[in-house]
Amino acid sequence: MPRGLVVARFDDLEGPIVLGKSPPDTPLEDEDVMRIFTSHAVGARGEGFLSLQLGGLNTASYYVEQHETPYVMVLILRTTEKSDEFREIMSDYAERVFDEVEEGTTALDDLLEVAYQEILAITEYTDEQRVALVFVEPIGIQIFERLTEGPVSREELLEYLRDEYGASVGSLNLEYYITALEKARMIEERRIAGRVEPILFLVKDSVLVRAPYRNDLQTTSSLPESVNEQYISTIKALFENYERSDEDNAMCGFALLDHQLYRVLNVLRERWFTKENLVDMLQLPADQLEETLERLKEIELVQEIVLENKSFLLLISDFKVRSFTPEYMINQIVSRWNSGRIEKDLAIEHLKILQEQFI
């Protein structure tokens, strides 16, 4: 997990000037910033991404020049983290932070905090969490729906969102979801000859599906017989009349995005626990675990069965992420081309990309 995010500019008279940090105590001194600026300047590196070890600091930085003023955004990484994994994220966020912020305004701290928290979330999310993010949050849903209508640039997508939600939607909000889609391998960005901006293409579709949970026979073989029978009966009753719905998907998705719910869920995916053992394993206060379990029971993911003053905790349902190449888009592209709703170069490129998914 990255330790912090720093933005600085270089002044010919004063040298490097740190404009903001998130968190405020991020460990990066002025001399470290100077070395980063110098490293970007030498060897014809110039604008772009750079990874650098500064003593005990592992850094990933992105350098740009705005109105002839050099700026750098620096992500402080843990020693075990690989800086190259942050290359695309740094590029996207650095350019948008520098575009939106004006030096001397109080907006910088807020902007850095948003960027840092979103980088943390995106880099730590699993693929199933990234899919949930897209299909649970209203902006994520709108972005995906627009992408199913055809290729689009970031600027066009941002304008589309602002038509729906107003001017409060910024490019950082958009980038949060775009990065999640890219990391989930659902979209691909390509530059098209004759076009100034790169274009986003939908290459995978995904669905969240609630499913009965049974890991293997050993999962429940050690349970008391009466507990096991009640457990199996609950699973059967839950899915006898189950119908998938957007509301149910949203509930499942929020469980995936809630840190505490997801933590408990992943533990129970491995095997059943007694409540006492789960408290010890997770090192959580009993009341906090109780609250988490109640939420998981409300959305019918966990069952608690009490036998002889012992509480058994079992996962009764889980959700699976199903990803697939959107073959339906081939017919949509042809239909849009025939009706003049998609330009030829975009139609051809999208068909090529979809063809690559099948090879």
C-alpha positions in Angstrom: 0.0 0.0 0.0 1.6 3.4 -1.0 2.7 5.5 1.9 1.8 8.9 0.5 1.4 11.3 -2.4 3.4 14.5 -3.0 3.1 17.3 -5.5 5.9 19.8 -6.1 7.0 22.4 -8.6 10.5 23.8 -9.5 11.3 27.4 -9.2 14.5 28.7 -10.9 15.3 30.9 -7.9 14.0 28.9 -4.9 14.5 25.4 -6.2 11.9 22.7 -5.5 8.8 23.8 -3.7 6.5 21.1 -2.1 2.9 22.2 -2.8 1.1 19.5 -1.0 1.2 16.1 0.7 -1.3 13.4 1.4 -1.1 12.4 4.2 0.5 15.6 5.5 3.3 13.6 7.2 4.4 11.8 4.0 8.2 11.3 4.4 9.7 13.3 1.5 12.3 16.1 2.1 13.2 19.0 -0.2 16.5 17.4 -1.1 14.7 14.2 -2.1 12.4 16.3 -4.4 15.4 18.0 -5.9 17.0 14.6 -6.7 13.7 13.6 -8.4 13.6 16.7 -10.5 17.2 16.3 -11.4 16.7 12.6 -12.4 13.9 13.6 -14.7 15.9 16.3 -16.3 19.0 14.3 -17.1 19.3 11.6 -19.7 16.6 13.2 -21.8 14.0 11.7 -19.6 11.9 14.9 -19.4 8.2 14.5 -19.0 6.9 11.1 -18.0 7.3 8.3 -15.5 10.4 7.5 -13.4 11.1 5.0 -10.6 13.8 5.9 -8.1 15.3 4.7 -4.9 16.1 7.5 -2.5 18.0 5.9 0.4 15.3 4.0 2.1 12.5 5.5 0.0 11.0 3.7 -2.9 9.4 6.2 -5.2 7.3 6.4 -8.4 7.1 9.9 -10.0 5.6 11.6 -12.9 6.9 14.9 -14.4 5.2 17.4 -16.6 5.7 21.0 -17.6 2.7 23.4 -17.3 3.2 26.8 -18.8 7.0 26.3 -18.8 6.9 25.4 -15.1 8.1 21.9 -14.1 5.8 19.9 -11.8 6.3 16.5 -10.3 3.9 14.1 -8.6 5.6 11.5 -6.3 4.1 8.4 -4.9 6.0 7.0 -1.9 5.8 3.2 -2.0 6.6 0.4 0.4 9.9 -1.2 -0.2 8.2 -4.4 -1.4 6.0 -2.6 -4.0 7.0 -2.6 -7.7 7.0 0.9 -9.0 6.2 -0.1 -12.6 2.8 -1.4 -11.5 1.9 2.3 -10.8 3.0 3.7 -14.2 -0.4 4.1 -15.8 -2.1 5.3 -12.6 0.6 7.9 -12.0 0.3 9.1 -15.6 -3.4 9.5 -15.5 -3.7 11.1 -12.1 -0.7 13.4 -12.4 -1.9 15.1 -15.6 -5.4 15.6 -14.2 -4.2 17.0 -10.9 -1.9 19.4 -12.6 -4.7 20.4 -15.0 -7.2 21.1 -12.3 -5.3 22.7 -9.5 -4.1 26.3 -9.3 -1.2 27.1 -7.1 -2.1 28.9 -4.0 -5.7 27.7 -3.7 -6.9 25.5 -0.8 -8.3 23.0 -3.4 -4.9 21.3 -3.7 -5.1 19.5 -0.3 -8.6 18.2 -1.1 -7.5 17.2 -4.6 -4.5 15.3 -3.4 -6.5 13.5 -0.7 -9.0 12.3 -3.3 -6.3 11.2 -5.6 -4.3 9.4 -2.9 -7.4 7.6 -1.5 -8.5 6.5 -5.0 -5.0 5.3 -5.9 -5.0 3.3 -2.6 -8.4 1.8 -3.4 -7.7 1.0 -7.0 -4.3 -0.6 -6.3 -5.7 -2.8 -3.5 -8.9 -3.9 -5.1 -9.3 -7.4 -6.4 -10.9 -7.9 -9.8 -14.2 -8.8 -8.3 -14.2 -5.5 -6.3 -13.3 -3.5 -9.4 -16.3 -5.1 -11.2 -18.5 -4.3 -8.2 -17.3 -0.7 -8.2 -18.5 -0.3 -11.8 -21.9 -1.9 -11.3 -22.8 -0.6 -7.9 -21.9 3.1 -7.9 -24.3 5.2 -10.1 -21.4 6.9 -11.9 -19.8 3.6 -12.6 -23.1 2.3 -14.0 -23.5 5.4 -16.3 -19.9 5.0 -17.6 -20.5 1.3 -18.4 -23.8 2.0 -20.1 -22.2 4.7 -22.2 -19.3 2.4 -23.2 -21.8 -0.3 -24.3 -23.2 2.3 -26.8 -19.8 2.6 -28.5 -16.2 3.9 -28.3 -15.7 7.3 -26.6 -12.9 9.6 -25.5 -12.4 10.6 -21.9 -13.5 14.2 -22.7 -16.7 13.0 -24.3 -17.3 10.6 -21.4 -16.8 13.4 -18.9 -19.2 15.7 -20.8 -21.8 12.8 -20.8 -21.5 12.4 -17.0 -21.8 16.1 -16.4 -25.0 16.2 -18.5 -26.3 13.5 -16.0 -24.8 14.7 -12.7 -23.8 18.3 -13.2 -20.4 20.1 -13.3 -19.4 18.7 -9.9 -18.1 15.6 -11.7 -14.4 16.1 -12.3 -11.8 14.2 -14.3 -10.5 12.6 -11.1 -13.9 11.1 -10.5 -13.9 9.7 -14.0 -10.3 8.4 -13.7 -11.2 6.4 -10.6 -13.7 4.3 -12.6 -11.6 4.2 -15.8 -8.6 2.8 -14.0 -10.8 0.2 -12.3 -12.2 -0.9 -15.7 -8.7 -1.0 -17.2 -7.4 -3.1 -14.3 -10.3 -5.5 -14.6 -9.4 -5.8 -18.3 -12.9 -4.7 -19.4 -11.8 -1.7 -21.5 -8.9 -0.9 -23.8 -7.6 2.5 -24.7 -6.1 3.1 -28.1 -4.9 6.0 -30.2 -6.5 6.3 -33.6 -4.8 8.0 -36.5 -6.2 11.5 -37.1 -7.7 11.8 -33.6 -6.2 14.0 -30.9 -7.5 12.0 -27.9 -7.1 8.3 -27.2 -10.4 6.3 -27.4 -11.9 3.9 -24.9 -13.3 0.6 -26.2 -15.3 -1.9 -24.3 -13.7 -5.3 -24.7 -15.2 -7.4 -21.8 -18.6 -7.4 -20.2 -19.1 -8.8 -16.6 -21.9 -9.7 -14.3 -22.1 -10.3 -10.6 -24.0 -13.5 -9.8 -25.1 -14.7 -6.4 -24.5 -18.5 -6.1 -24.9 -21.2 -3.5 -21.7 -21.6 -1.4 -20.2 -25.1 -1.0 -16.4 -25.2 -1.1 -16.0 -29.0 -0.8 -17.3 -31.8 1.4 -14.6 -31.2 3.9 -16.0 -27.7 4.5 -18.9 -29.1 6.5 -17.8 -32.6 7.3 -16.5 -31.6 10.7 -19.7 -29.8 11.7 -22.1 -31.4 14.2 -24.7 -33.3 12.1 -27.7 -31.1 13.2 -25.8 -28.0 12.3 -24.8 -29.4 8.9 -28.4 -30.4 8.1 -29.7 -26.9 9.0 -27.0 -25.3 6.9 -27.8 -27.4 3.8 -31.5 -26.8 4.3 -31.0 -23.0 4.5 -29.0 -23.0 1.3 -31.7 -24.9 -0.5 -34.5 -22.7 0.8 -32.6 -19.5 -0.2 -32.1 -20.5 -3.8 -35.4 -22.4 -4.5 -37.2 -19.2 -5.4 -34.2 -16.9 -5.9 -34.4 -14.4 -8.8 -31.4 -12.2 -9.7 -32.2 -8.5 -9.5 -30.3 -5.2 -9.7 -31.2 -4.6 -6.1 -29.7 -7.9 -5.0 -26.6 -7.2 -7.1 -26.2 -3.8 -5.4 -26.3 -5.4 -2.0 -23.7 -8.0 -2.9 -21.6 -5.3 -4.6 -21.6 -3.1 -1.5 -20.4 -6.1 0.6 -17.5 -6.5 -1.8 -16.6 -2.8 -1.4 -16.9 -2.6 2.3 -13.5 -3.3 3.8 -14.7 -5.0 7.0 -17.5 -7.0 5.3 -15.1 -8.2 2.6 -12.5 -9.2 5.2 -14.9 -11.4 7.1 -16.4 -12.7 3.8 -13.0 -13.9 2.6 -12.2 -15.7 5.8 -15.5 -17.5 5.7 -14.9 -18.4 2.1 -12.1 -20.7 3.4 -14.1 -22.6 6.0 -16.6 -22.3 8.8 -15.7 -20.7 12.2 -17.2 -20.4 15.6 -17.8 -16.8 16.6 -15.2 -17.1 19.4 -12.5 -18.4 17.0 -13.3 -15.7 14.4 -12.9 -13.0 17.0 -9.5 -14.4 17.9 -8.4 -14.8 14.3 -9.4 -11.4 13.1 -8.4 -9.6 16.3 -11.6 -7.6 16.2 -13.6 -6.3 19.2 -16.5 -8.6 19.7 -19.1 -5.8 19.2 -17.5 -4.8 15.9 -17.6 -8.3 14.7 -21.2 -8.7 15.8 -22.2 -5.6 13.8 -20.3 -6.9 10.7 -22.0 -10.3 11.0 -25.4 -8.8 11.3 -24.9 -6.9 8.1 -23.7 -10.1 6.3 -26.8 -12.0 7.6 -29.1 -9.2 6.5 -28.0 -9.7 2.9 -28.1 -13.5 3.2 -24.5 -14.2 2.9 -23.8 -15.7 6.3 -25.8 -17.9 8.6 -25.3 -18.2 12.4 -26.4 -21.5 13.9 -26.3 -21.9 17.7 -25.9 -25.3 19.3 -25.2 -25.9 22.9 -24.1 -22.3 23.5 -21.7 -22.3 20.6 -22.2 -20.1 17.5 -21.3 -21.6 14.2 -20.7 -19.1 11.3 -21.1 -20.4 7.8 -21.2 -18.8 4.3 -24.6 -19.7 2.7 -24.1 -17.8 -0.5 -21.3 -16.1 -2.4 -21.1 -14.1 -5.6 -19.2 -14.9 -8.7 -17.9 -12.5 -11.3 -18.6 -13.8 -14.8 -16.6 -12.0 -17.5 -17.1 -12.6 -21.2 -16.4 -11.0 -24.6 -19.4 -8.9 -25.6 -20.4 -10.6 -28.8 -23.6 -8.6 -28.8 -21.5 -5.5 -29.6 -20.6 -6.9 -33.0 -24.2 -6.6 -34.1 -24.5 -3.2 -32.4 -21.4 -1.9 -34.3 -22.8 -3.1 -37.6 -26.3 -1.6 -36.8 -24.7 1.8 -35.8 -22.6 1.9 -38.9 -25.6 1.2 -41.1 -27.5 4.0 -39.4 -24.6 6.4 -39.4 -24.2 6.5 -35.6 -20.6 5.5 -35.5 -17.7 6.7 -37.6 -15.9 4.2 -39.9 -12.5 4.3 -38.2 -14.0 3.7 -34.7 -16.2 0.9 -36.0 -13.3 -0.9 -37.7 -10.9 -0.5 -34.7 -13.6 -1.8 -32.3 -14.2 -4.8 -34.5 -10.5 -5.5 -34.7 -10.2 -5.3 -30.9 -13.1 -7.7 -30.3 -11.7 -10.1 -32.9 -8.4 -10.1 -30.9 -10.4 -11.2 -27.8 -11.6 -14.4 -29.6 -8.1 -15.4 -30.9 
